Amino acid sequence: MAKSRGFRRKTRSLMTKPRGSRSGPSPDIYLREYKVGEKVQVIIEPSVHKGMPHRRYNGLVGEIVEKRGSGYILRVFQGDKQKEISVMPDHIRPLVVG
């Protein structure tokens, strides 16, 4: 059988929720507004497939570049490369310093 090369491959533990918490994101995620220049962390929400970034960006800190539609464009660094990714608000959290 041929090896799978899909978008969600090698994500069995990354994109699964604990057994008791199989529900969608809370509504306050959709009501939160981010400002341009604000720092956020990419944390993939496995129950929402729309606007999901690639697994290599999970856990990275990025800066909001602009709001595009209902999603956001983030500037993240992958190694020494600067990249811009499109992410829905389900998959980002404000960066908590401290």
Buried (B, 14 or more C-beta within 10 A) or exposed (E): EEEEEEEBEEBEEEBEEEEEEEEEEEEEBEEEEBEEEBBBBBBBBBEBEEBBBEBEBBEBEBBBBEBEEEBBBBBBEEEEEEBEBEBBBBBBBEEEEE
